[in-house]
Amino acid sequence: MLDKIRFDDLVEEYQKDFEYRIHSDHSLWLAIACFQNNWSLDDRDFESMFADVVQNLGNILNLNTFTFDSDALLELIERSPKIVHAMMVDLFDENQDTVIRIKNFKQQANELLDGDYALDEETVSMLLCLNSPDKYSVFNLRGCQRLASWLKLDYEFEQQATVKNLQNWLVLAQEIIERLSDNQLLLAEYMYYLEWDTEEEPNYLYYLCDKFGNDFQWSAEKDSQLLVLASDICNYLTQNRNLTPTIGQKQYWWLNANPSFWNLSDLKVGEERYYTLYSESGHKRRVFQHFLDAKVGDKIIGYESYPSRNVVALMEISRASDGEAVFFKKIEEFEHPVAYKDLRQYPELKDLEVFISPTGSLFKVTEDEFNFIMDKVREHNPVAYTKENFLSEVYMPEADYDRVSALLKYKKNIILQGAPGVGKTFAAKRLAYAMMGQKKDENIELIQFHQSYTYEDFMMGYKPTEQGFELRYGSFYRFCKRAAEHPDEPFFCIIDEINRGNLSKIFGELLMLLEKDYRDQPITLAYTDEPFAVPSNVYLIGMMNTADRSLSIIDYALRRRFSFFDMKPAFESTSFMQQQLIAGNVTFDRLINRIEELNDEISRDLSLGPGFCMGHSYFSNPEGEWTIDKLRLIVDYDILPMLREYWFDDQDKLEHWESALHEVLND
């Protein structure tokens, strides 16, 4: 099921661009008219007819927003006109399954083209739409992937998954049509633009009615409108690279709840409630415009007035106002409320509307004020962090997350090993968050080993002072003592570059205490008679770069106490591909393809192997704004220096890949 609220936000943005978008839709209808008016499977000179129609369709469609591979189709008809005729007959045979027809046509076409061209599903589905616009919409893989992400669908669209993708598209198109059919304003506006025409561009209804009679207009009009609308909305997401971050930009509010009438604390998380725009006497609420301006998804600070006087919950607008009330639901309850009097003391909130004029119910909050209030809330109410949060931030398949989290719980000590740039440190911290169920940085200790790092730095040792020497405790000792004070909470020690230090010297007698079977069992340390134990709620996560040739192999004693988990480049993960879709940058996409080819070469190299591949984190840009200059910096100062180290003895191979990477950026 699609997220209806997010879909309505998308349609709202689509309508803002309506005059521009209608030209792409208009071109599709002109293409439909062109096809309907000139196409015939029974034409005596099928080859010429096919070529003329395809050439004209290419001129109409490829100047606009739809992809139509007319060159591949023209090559097909030139090579095998009789086979293509039979393929078209099968494609338009309504007695066969739609998905199978598209799959078979694509497969047969690409076999005939023999690698010179590659016909895709969009072009084949376009042929179906041109032939029967009242039955079919145009499939667009990239648009579907962005729709799946934006609408939070419970199914995905994946590269090279033709059958599954088409089956999912048929389901999605039907859901979109059902949602669009209720939007009478959009349909009326759409019909108005479609019926507009000039002598140079008569509208599509003219052609269709001329061919099929006036009855065709009324029988097919609504269905075909909806199907093409579904196609264009899908195309809209593909073309608008900056759309997703800006759809439904949120506002922020402060809601006063009087416990004498209703209590926010009694509201369950997820439960919806409404607040009327008018009082019982029929008068407008104070600051009435705020109630009109509030829209779905806006966040609300939930405040209970006297006698509580606390911020107790986070809420959001859950439904559009019906003119009588504003609807909201509770999305988080604060276990530790924040006092009104405490917030009033901060100069950052001196202009907060509710502080200046406190009479009323719904007050405007700026984004900076909202973030400041939430920072204060989070000091005592850490934000929840789930497996879903981890998967949305870390480019790791769900199955790998399940394995690594289960491994850490069982072994208590793991090492994430992998090529440079696979996001080991980034993943380690978020793995800790996910296992804690919240972002609680005070339960995490981040340490970096190096060649000069010692047991005295890690555990304890004598340090010189003005009076001589004194015993000082190291970071891990203090961390374990802190963890022992909170035995019911997990604590995580994250060690970066774990194989850069002299591990036997750094860990010393701790090697035994780290084992899960010896947790909470104290021993006497070398520097003191004080007993010490590693608490059972302490977890160690080390990171190791498999491409660093200057480091020695970890000895067996340490290896036995840690489990090793391989992290790989995740260019083919759903999350990374979603980033590509949001970026909408052809050069970026081509560079990623070239990096994947480079990784294949590195993996096959007997002197290197998979542990030396280039990681995805070099290309992880949350803003999705990739310029040629930024990509060139990554290639010249991150990728190529690594290759020079890898292939210092193979100048030809190095020059080949330097040229191949620069070729993408220079096109």
C-alpha positions in Angstrom: 0.0 0.0 0.0 1.3 3.5 -0.9 1.5 6.2 1.8 -1.5 8.3 0.9 -0.3 11.4 2.7 3.0 11.4 0.9 1.3 10.7 -2.4 -1.0 13.7 -1.9 2.1 15.8 -1.2 3.6 14.6 -4.5 0.4 15.4 -6.5 0.3 18.8 -4.9 3.9 19.5 -6.1 3.0 18.0 -9.5 0.1 20.4 -9.9 2.3 23.4 -9.2 4.3 22.5 -12.3 1.2 21.6 -14.3 1.5 24.0 -17.2 5.1 22.8 -17.8 4.2 19.1 -17.3 1.2 19.2 -19.6 3.5 19.6 -22.6 5.1 16.2 -21.9 1.7 14.7 -21.5 0.5 16.4 -24.6 3.4 14.9 -26.5 2.4 11.5 -25.3 -1.2 12.0 -26.5 0.2 13.3 -29.9 2.3 10.1 -30.0 -0.8 8.0 -29.3 -2.7 9.8 -32.0 0.2 9.3 -34.5 0.3 5.6 -33.7 -3.4 5.1 -33.8 -3.7 7.0 -37.1 -0.8 5.2 -38.9 -0.3 1.8 -37.4 -1.6 -1.4 -38.9 -0.4 -5.0 -38.4 -2.1 -5.8 -41.7 -0.2 -3.2 -43.7 1.2 -4.8 -46.9 4.5 -3.0 -46.5 4.8 -3.6 -42.8 8.5 -2.8 -42.7 8.1 0.7 -44.2 5.0 1.4 -42.1 6.8 0.3 -38.9 9.9 2.4 -39.7 7.8 5.5 -40.6 5.7 5.3 -37.4 8.7 4.6 -35.1 10.7 7.5 -36.7 7.8 9.9 -36.1 7.3 8.6 -32.6 10.9 9.1 -31.8 10.7 12.7 -33.0 7.7 13.4 -30.8 8.7 11.6 -27.6 12.5 11.9 -27.4 12.3 15.7 -27.4 10.2 15.5 -24.2 10.4 13.6 -21.0 9.7 10.0 -22.1 12.4 7.6 -23.1 11.6 5.8 -26.4 14.4 3.9 -28.1 13.5 4.5 -31.7 17.0 3.6 -32.9 16.8 0.1 -31.4 13.4 -0.5 -33.0 14.5 0.8 -36.4 17.5 -1.5 -36.2 15.2 -4.4 -35.3 12.9 -3.9 -38.3 15.8 -3.6 -40.7 17.4 -6.9 -39.5 14.3 -9.1 -39.2 11.0 -7.6 -40.4 9.1 -10.9 -40.4 10.2 -11.8 -36.9 9.4 -8.3 -35.7 5.9 -8.6 -37.2 5.3 -11.8 -35.2 6.7 -10.2 -32.1 4.3 -7.2 -32.4 1.4 -9.6 -32.9 2.3 -11.4 -29.7 2.9 -8.1 -27.8 -0.6 -6.9 -28.6 -2.3 -10.3 -27.9 -4.6 -9.5 -25.0 -5.1 -13.3 -24.4 -1.6 -13.5 -22.9 -0.3 -12.2 -19.6 1.0 -8.6 -19.8 4.2 -9.1 -17.9 5.1 -12.2 -20.0 4.4 -10.3 -23.2 6.8 -7.5 -22.3 9.4 -9.8 -21.0 9.3 -12.0 -24.1 9.4 -9.0 -26.5 12.4 -7.5 -24.7 14.2 -10.8 -24.6 13.6 -11.6 -28.3 14.5 -8.0 -29.4 17.8 -8.0 -27.5 18.7 -11.4 -28.9 18.2 -10.0 -32.4 20.1 -6.9 -31.6 23.0 -9.0 -30.3 24.5 -6.4 -28.0 24.5 -3.5 -30.5 21.5 -2.0 -28.7 19.7 -2.8 -25.5 15.9 -2.4 -25.6 14.4 -1.7 -22.2 11.0 -2.2 -20.5 10.0 1.4 -20.9 10.1 1.3 -24.7 8.2 -1.9 -24.8 5.5 -0.7 -22.3 5.3 2.5 -24.4 4.3 0.4 -27.4 1.5 -1.1 -25.4 0.4 2.3 -24.1 0.4 3.7 -27.7 -1.7 0.8 -28.9 -4.2 0.8 -26.0 -4.0 4.0 -23.9 -7.1 3.0 -22.0 -5.4 -0.2 -20.7 -1.7 0.5 -20.2 0.6 3.1 -18.7 4.3 3.5 -19.3 6.8 1.7 -17.1 9.8 3.8 -15.9 12.3 1.9 -13.7 14.0 5.0 -12.2 10.7 6.7 -11.6 9.3 3.6 -9.9 12.4 3.3 -7.7 11.9 6.9 -6.5 8.2 6.4 -6.1 8.8 3.2 -4.0 11.2 5.1 -1.8 9.0 8.2 -1.5 5.7 6.4 -1.0 7.2 3.8 1.5 6.1 0.9 -0.6 6.5 -2.6 0.8 8.0 -3.8 -2.5 11.0 -2.7 -4.5 12.0 -2.1 -8.1 15.5 -3.6 -8.8 17.9 -3.6 -11.7 17.6 -6.7 -13.9 14.4 -7.9 -12.2 12.1 -7.5 -15.2 9.2 -9.8 -14.2 9.1 -8.7 -10.6 9.4 -5.0 -11.6 6.6 -5.2 -14.1 4.3 -7.1 -11.7 4.9 -4.4 -9.1 4.3 -1.6 -11.6 0.9 -3.0 -12.5 0.0 -3.0 -8.8 1.4 0.5 -8.2 -0.3 1.9 -11.3 -3.6 0.6 -10.1 -3.1 2.1 -6.6 -2.2 5.5 -8.2 -5.3 5.4 -10.5 -7.6 4.6 -7.6 -6.1 7.6 -5.7 -6.2 9.9 -8.7 -9.8 9.1 -9.5 -10.9 10.9 -6.4 -9.1 14.1 -7.3 -11.7 15.8 -9.4 -9.9 19.1 -9.4 -6.8 17.5 -10.9 -8.8 15.7 -13.6 -10.8 18.8 -14.5 -7.6 20.8 -14.9 -5.9 18.0 -16.8 -8.8 17.7 -19.2 -8.9 21.5 -19.8 -5.3 21.5 -20.9 -5.7 18.4 -23.1 -8.6 19.9 -25.0 -6.7 23.1 -25.7 -5.2 23.0 -29.2 -4.1 25.0 -32.1 -4.2 24.5 -35.9 -0.6 23.3 -35.7 -1.3 20.9 -32.8 -4.8 19.5 -32.8 -5.7 17.7 -29.6 -5.5 13.9 -29.2 -9.3 13.6 -29.0 -9.6 14.8 -32.6 -7.5 11.9 -33.8 -9.1 9.2 -31.6 -12.6 10.3 -32.3 -11.9 10.5 -36.0 -10.7 6.9 -36.0 -13.1 5.3 -33.5 -16.1 7.6 -33.4 -17.3 9.9 -30.7 -18.2 7.0 -28.4 -14.5 6.2 -28.0 -14.0 9.6 -26.2 -16.5 8.8 -23.5 -15.6 5.1 -23.1 -11.8 5.5 -22.9 -11.4 9.1 -21.9 -11.2 8.8 -18.1 -9.2 5.5 -18.0 -6.7 6.8 -20.5 -6.3 10.1 -18.7 -5.6 8.3 -15.4 -3.2 5.9 -17.0 -1.2 8.6 -18.6 -1.3 10.7 -15.5 0.1 7.7 -13.6 2.9 7.5 -16.2 3.7 11.2 -16.0 3.7 11.3 -12.2 6.3 8.5 -12.3 8.3 10.5 -14.9 8.0 13.6 -12.8 9.9 12.1 -9.9 12.6 11.0 -12.3 13.0 14.4 -13.9 12.9 16.5 -10.7 16.1 15.6 -8.9 15.4 18.2 -6.1 11.8 17.3 -5.6 12.0 14.6 -2.9 13.8 16.8 -0.3 11.3 19.7 -0.8 8.0 17.9 -1.0 5.9 18.7 2.0 8.3 21.0 3.8 7.2 21.0 7.4 6.2 23.7 9.8 6.5 23.6 13.6 4.0 24.3 16.3 3.4 24.5 20.0 0.1 23.1 21.3 -1.3 24.0 24.7 -3.4 21.3 26.4 -5.3 22.1 29.5 -5.5 19.0 31.8 -8.8 20.2 33.1 -10.3 19.3 29.7 -8.0 16.7 28.3 -4.6 15.3 29.1 -1.8 14.8 26.6 -0.2 12.2 28.9 -3.2 10.0 28.6 -3.0 9.9 24.8 -1.4 6.8 23.5 1.5 6.9 21.0 -0.1 6.7 17.6 -3.5 7.8 18.9 -5.2 10.6 17.0 -7.1 13.5 18.4 -8.6 16.7 17.0 -8.8 20.3 18.1 -11.7 22.4 16.8 -11.2 25.6 15.0 -14.1 27.2 16.8 -14.9 27.3 20.5 -18.2 25.8 21.9 -19.7 29.3 21.6 -18.8 29.4 17.9 -16.0 31.9 18.1 -12.8 31.4 16.2 -9.8 30.2 18.2 -7.1 32.7 19.0 -4.5 33.0 16.2 -7.1 31.4 13.9 -4.8 31.5 10.9 -2.4 29.0 12.6 -5.1 26.4 12.5 -5.6 27.1 8.8 -1.9 27.0 8.0 -1.2 23.7 9.8 -0.7 20.9 7.3 -0.1 17.2 7.3 3.3 16.2 8.7 3.9 19.4 10.6 5.6 18.6 14.0 4.0 19.8 17.3 5.6 20.4 20.7 2.9 19.0 23.1 2.7 21.1 26.3 0.4 20.5 29.3 -0.5 23.7 31.2 -1.2 24.1 34.9 -0.7 22.2 37.2 1.8 20.2 35.1 3.5 23.0 33.1 5.7 20.5 31.2 6.5 19.7 27.6 5.4 16.0 27.6 5.1 14.8 24.0 6.0 15.2 20.3 3.1 15.1 17.9 2.4 15.8 14.3 -0.6 16.9 12.1 -2.1 13.6 10.9 -4.9 14.7 8.6 -5.7 17.8 6.5 -8.2 20.1 8.2 -11.8 19.7 7.2 -12.6 23.3 8.0 -13.9 22.4 11.5 -10.9 20.9 13.2 -7.2 20.2 13.0 -6.2 16.5 13.5 -3.0 15.4 15.1 -1.5 12.2 16.6 1.1 11.5 19.3 4.3 10.1 17.9 6.5 10.1 21.0 5.9 10.4 24.8 8.7 12.0 26.8 9.6 9.8 29.8 11.3 12.7 31.4 9.2 15.9 30.6 10.9 19.3 30.3 9.7 22.1 32.5 8.2 25.3 31.1 10.2 27.3 33.6 13.4 25.7 32.5 12.8 26.6 28.8 12.0 30.2 29.6 15.5 30.8 30.9 17.2 30.2 27.6 18.0 33.4 25.5 17.6 31.2 22.3 13.9 31.1 23.1 13.3 34.7 24.0 11.2 35.3 20.8 9.1 32.1 21.1 5.6 33.1 20.3 4.0 31.3 23.3 6.3 33.1 25.7 5.5 36.5 24.3 1.7 36.0 24.0 0.7 32.9 25.9 -3.0 33.2 25.4 -4.3 30.7 22.9 -3.9 27.0 21.9 -1.7 26.7 18.8 1.5 28.8 18.4 4.0 29.1 15.7 7.6 27.8 16.3 10.5 28.5 14.1 12.8 25.6 12.9 15.7 26.9 15.1 13.4 27.1 18.1 12.0 23.7 17.5 15.5 22.2 17.2 16.7 23.9 20.4 13.7 22.7 22.4 14.2 19.1 21.0 17.9 19.3 22.0 16.9 20.0 25.6 14.3 17.2 25.4 17.0 14.8 24.1 19.3 15.5 27.0 17.0 13.4 29.2 15.0 11.5 26.4 17.5 10.1 23.9 16.0 9.6 20.5 14.9 6.1 19.7 17.1 4.3 17.1 15.8 1.1 15.5 17.0 -1.5 13.0 15.0 0.4 10.4 17.0 3.6 11.2 20.2 1.6 10.8 19.2 0.3 7.4 18.1 3.7 6.2 21.5 5.2 7.1 24.0 2.4 6.5 24.4 0.8 3.0 24.0 -2.8 4.3 21.5 -5.5 3.4 19.1 -6.4 6.1 20.4 -10.0 6.3 23.9 -8.7 7.0 22.6 -6.5 9.8 20.8 -9.4 11.3 24.1 -11.5 11.2 26.4 -8.8 12.6 24.1 -7.8 15.4 23.5 -11.4 16.4 27.3 -12.1 16.2 28.0 -9.1 18.5 25.4 -10.1 21.0 26.8 -13.7 21.1 30.6 -13.0 21.0 30.6 -9.5 22.6 33.8 -8.7 20.5 33.8 -8.3 16.8 36.0 -6.7 14.2 34.5 -5.1 11.1 37.0 -5.6 8.3 36.9 -4.4 4.8 38.3 -2.3 2.0 38.9 1.4 2.4 35.7 3.5 2.2 33.1 0.8 3.0 31.9 2.8 6.0 33.2 0.7 8.9 33.4 3.5 11.5 30.1 4.9 10.4 28.4 1.5 10.6 30.0 0.7 14.0 28.5 3.6 15.8 25.1 3.1 14.3 25.3 -0.6 15.2 25.8 0.5 18.8 22.8 2.8 18.5 20.6 0.1 17.1 21.5 -2.4 19.8 20.9 0.2 22.5 17.6 1.2 20.8 18.5 4.9 21.2 21.2 7.4 20.4 23.0 7.6 23.7 26.6 8.7 23.0 27.6 8.6 26.7 27.4 4.8 26.4 30.0 4.8 23.6 33.7 5.2 23.8 35.6 5.8 20.6 39.4 5.0 20.6 41.9 4.9 17.8 44.9 2.6 18.0 48.3 3.6 16.6 51.9 2.3 16.8 52.7 4.3 19.9 49.5 3.4 21.8 50.2 1.3 24.9 48.7 -0.6 27.7 49.3 2.4 29.9 47.1 4.5 27.6 44.4 1.8 27.4 44.3 0.5 30.9 46.6 2.1 33.4 50.2 3.1 34.1 52.5 5.4 35.9 52.9 8.8 34.4 55.6 11.4 35.4 54.5 14.4 37.6 56.4 17.2 39.3 56.6 15.1 42.4 57.7 11.9 40.6 55.2 9.3 39.2 51.6 8.6 39.8 49.2 5.9 38.7 46.7 7.1 36.0 43.8 5.1 34.7 43.4 4.7 30.9 40.3 5.2 28.7 39.2 1.5 28.7 39.5 1.2 32.5 37.4 4.3 33.1 34.9 3.1 30.5 34.5 -0.3 32.2 33.9 1.4 35.6 31.2 3.5 34.1 29.6 0.5 32.5 29.7 -1.4 35.8 27.6 1.4 37.4 24.8 0.8 34.9 24.7 -3.0 34.5 21.3 -2.9 32.8 22.5 -0.8 29.9 24.8 -1.9 27.0 28.1 0.0 26.6 30.2 0.0 23.4 33.9 0.5 23.0 34.6 1.2 19.3 38.3 0.8 18.3 39.3 2.4 15.0 42.4 1.0 13.2 42.6 -1.8 15.7 45.4 -3.6 13.8 47.7 -0.5 13.8 48.6 -1.0 17.4 50.7 -3.7 19.1 47.7 -5.6 20.3 49.4 -8.1 22.6 51.0 -5.2 24.5 47.9 -3.0 24.5 45.5 -5.6 25.8 48.0 -7.5 28.1 46.1 -9.6 30.6 42.8 -8.2 29.3 42.8 -10.8 26.5 41.4 -13.4 28.9 38.9 -10.9 30.5 37.5 -10.0 27.0 36.2 -13.5 26.5 32.5 -13.7 27.1 32.9 -16.6 29.5 35.2 -14.6 31.7 33.1 -11.4 31.9 32.4 -10.1 35.4 35.2 -12.3 36.7 37.9 -10.1 38.4 41.6 -10.6 38.3 44.4 -8.6 39.9 46.1 -6.2 37.4 49.8 -5.7 37.0 49.9 -2.1 38.3 47.6 -2.5 41.3 46.3 -4.9 43.8 42.8 -3.7 42.9 40.6 -6.4 41.4 39.3 -5.6 37.9 36.7 -7.3 35.6 35.3 -6.4 32.2 31.5 -6.1 32.7 29.2 -8.4 30.7 27.4 -5.3 29.4 30.5 -4.1 27.5 30.8 -4.8 23.8 33.9 -4.2 21.7 33.7 -3.3 18.0 37.0 -3.0 16.2 37.6 -1.7 12.6 40.3 -3.1 10.3 41.4 -1.9 6.9 42.1 -5.0 4.8 44.0 -2.9 2.2 46.7 -1.7 4.5 49.8 -3.7 3.5 52.0 -2.2 6.2 50.3 -4.0 9.0 51.0 -7.5 10.3 48.5 -10.3 10.6 46.6 -10.3 13.9 47.9 -13.1 16.1 45.8 -16.1 16.9 45.3 -15.3 20.6 43.5 -12.1 19.7 41.7 -13.6 16.7 40.2 -16.3 18.8 38.5 -13.7 21.1 37.0 -11.7 18.2 34.7 -12.6 15.4 35.5 -11.0 12.1 32.7 -9.6 9.8 33.4 -8.6 6.2 32.1 -5.3 5.0 31.9 -4.9 1.2 31.3 -2.0 -1.2 27.5 -1.5 -1.4 27.0 0.2 -4.7 24.2 -2.3 -5.5 22.4 -1.8 -2.2 18.9 -0.3 -2.3 19.9 2.6 -0.1 22.8 3.6 -2.4 20.7 3.3 -5.5 18.1 5.5 -3.8 20.8 8.1 -3.3 21.6 7.9 -7.0 18.0 8.4 -7.9 17.7 11.5 -5.7 20.9 12.9 -7.2 19.6 12.3 -10.8 23.1 12.9 -12.2 24.1 11.0 -15.3 27.8 11.6 -14.8 27.7 10.4 -11.3 25.8 7.2 -12.4 28.4 6.6 -15.1 31.3 7.1 -12.7 29.7 4.6 -10.3 29.5 2.1 -13.1 33.1 2.6 -13.9 34.1 2.2 -10.2 32.2 -1.1 -10.2 34.2 -2.2 -13.2 37.4 -1.1 -11.4 36.4 -3.2 -8.4 35.9 -6.3 -10.6 39.5 -5.8 -11.9 40.9 -5.4 -8.4 39.0 -8.5 -7.2 40.5 -10.6 -10.0 44.0 -9.3 -9.3 45.9 -12.1 -7.5 48.1 -9.6 -5.7 45.1 -7.7 -4.4 41.6 -9.3 -4.1 38.2 -8.2 -2.8 39.7 -6.6 0.3 41.3 -3.9 -1.8 38.1 -2.7 -3.6 37.0 0.9 -3.5 34.2 1.5 -1.0 30.9 3.4 -1.4 31.6 6.0 1.3 33.7 8.0 -1.1 30.5 8.7 -2.9 28.1 9.0 0.0 26.8 12.6 -0.2 23.6 13.1 2.0 22.7 16.3 0.0 22.9 14.4 -3.3 24.6 17.4 -5.0 27.3 16.0 -7.2 29.3 18.4 -9.4 32.0 17.5 -11.9 34.5 19.3 -9.7 33.5 17.4 -6.6 33.7 14.1 -8.5 37.1 15.0 -9.9 38.4 15.7 -6.5 37.3 12.2 -5.3 38.9 10.5 -8.3 42.2 12.5 -8.2 42.8 12.6 -4.5 41.0 9.5 -3.1 40.8 6.8 -5.8 43.9 7.4 -7.9 46.4 7.6 -5.0 45.1 4.2 -3.8 45.6 2.7 -7.3 49.1 4.1 -7.5 49.9 2.2 -4.3 48.1 -1.0 -5.6 49.8 -1.0 -9.0 53.1 0.7 -8.3 54.7 -2.1 -10.4 52.2 -2.0 -13.3 52.3 1.3 -15.0 50.2 0.2 -18.0 47.3 -0.9 -15.8 47.5 2.3 -13.7 47.4 4.5 -16.8 44.5 2.6 -18.3 42.3 3.2 -15.2 43.4 6.8 -14.8 42.3 7.4 -18.4 39.1 5.4 -17.9 38.0 7.4 -14.8 38.9 10.8 -16.3 37.1 9.8 -19.5 33.8 9.7 -17.6 34.4 13.2 -16.1 35.5 14.7 -19.4 32.5 13.6 -21.5 
